Structures are given as structure tokens and as C-alpha cells.
């Protein structure tokens, strides 16, 4: 039996040399770049949705705060004394009586020694609406919120708080941009209240 020596040192030339060619490396880089662009687009979408959800949550919390103020002042809201409907655009209340009372009223929640007795239910409602409108505008700067409050005149009184605001969103592709309307960027949050 005769042994044939093998050359395992790898120094000799073999039929199929291992390694990558420049074209293979470029193809791998292109595929990786496309994958990274996809991940970047997903991150942009997630960021946009998070911002939109954050704004909607703030509006919901503010509307719930107004509903709580309505519950606390049942002598005004629960008896159906509120004008219906009326709007609050920015910080301007459309009802002349509530608007005038809101500018004249001091802080109805805390009395000061030597001043008149506590506020009337109408003054308290106007004060609460004024404070609420300022807080909503502070939370949504540049969003132009418009709140419409509609209360049924029959007892028990049912009120609807509808808050509409402008959202700054961006279309993610050409199809989404073509399908956008003014209503797309002006969502409305509606809350039903029985004060």
C-alpha cells in the first residue's frame, strides 16, 4: 500500500477559491441599506402615531376635567340653565352672558375676607369654562381647539362636549397624501355628560 501525501496547508491553489467578490459585497450592502430604510420608515410612523395619540389623550383628559366641573356645579348644569349650544373658540366663549361673567369673575373656588359671598352657579360655570379654555390652549399650542357644548333642555339634562382641533401630521406615502382632506387633520373628541 502506497500513501499519497496530501497538501492540507491551504497554501496550494485549489479549484474553488473561498471569499467574496466585490459585486457580492455591494449586493449585500444594498440589501442591508434597503432594510435599514424600512426600519427608519417604521420608526417615523411609530413616532407620528405616538404624537397623535398623545394629543388625543390630552384632549380626552381635558374633556373629562370639564365634565367633572359640570358635575361639581349641578345647580347650573344639572338644571338646564346653560345656553345650548355654545362654543369656545380658543379662549373666546360664544355666549355673551358666560363670556362677560367669565371676565368679571374672580376665583370662585376661594373666598377672600371682606369680599362678596361666593359666586353664583352661573359665575362659577363661567369661571370654570374660562380656566378650562386657557388650560386646553396651553396644552395644544397652535392647534386651534374649538369646543362645542350642547345640553338638552329636558331633565335629566344630557350634555355633549365636542372638542375639535388641528393636527399636524404628515402623509407617509403619495397615496396617503392624495387621500387626505381637511377633516383628516381636524379630529373631534366627543364626550357625553349627565351633570
BELHUMO-V724972 format. One record per pair of residues at least 4 apart in sequence whose ideal C-beta (glycine too) atoms are under 6 Angstrom apart, sorted by sequence separation. I is the first residue (numbers start at 0). J is the second residue. D is the distance in whole Angstrom. If there is no record, write none. Layout:
BEGIN
I_J_D, I_J_D
END
This chain:
BEGIN
19_23_5, 72_76_6, 73_77_4, 100_104_6, 118_122_4, 127_131_6, 171_175_5, 179_183_5, 6_11_5, 19_24_5, 75_80_5, 76_81_6, 87_92_5, 92_97_5, 118_123_5, 139_144_6, 170_175_4, 92_98_4, 150_156_5, 151_157_5, 170_176_4, 69_76_4, 86_93_4, 110_117_6, 85_93_5, 150_158_4, 85_94_4, 135_144_5, 170_179_6, 149_159_5, 107_118_4, 82_94_5, 148_160_6, 147_161_5, 107_122_6, 107_123_5, 146_162_5, 104_122_5, 144_162_6, 145_163_5, 166_184_5, 107_126_5, 165_184_6, 144_164_4, 165_185_6, 104_125_6, 100_122_5, 104_126_4, 142_164_4, 143_165_5, 163_185_6, 142_165_5, 101_125_4, 163_187_5, 100_125_4, 139_164_6, 161_187_6, 162_188_5, 97_125_5, 101_129_4, 161_189_5, 160_190_5, 159_191_6, 158_192_5, 92_128_6, 157_193_5, 155_193_6, 90_132_4, 90_133_6, 75_120_4, 87_132_5, 74_120_4, 75_121_6, 90_136_6, 89_136_6, 72_120_6, 75_124_4, 72_123_5, 72_124_6, 88_145_5, 68_127_4, 87_146_4, 86_147_5, 84_147_6, 85_148_6, 84_149_4, 65_131_5, 83_149_5, 83_150_4, 81_150_5, 79_152_5, 61_135_5, 79_156_5, 77_156_6, 57_138_5, 65_160_6, 62_160_5, 62_162_6, 58_162_5, 77_194_5, 76_194_4, 73_194_6, 69_192_6, 70_194_6, 69_194_4, 66_192_4, 62_190_4, 59_188_6, 58_188_5
END
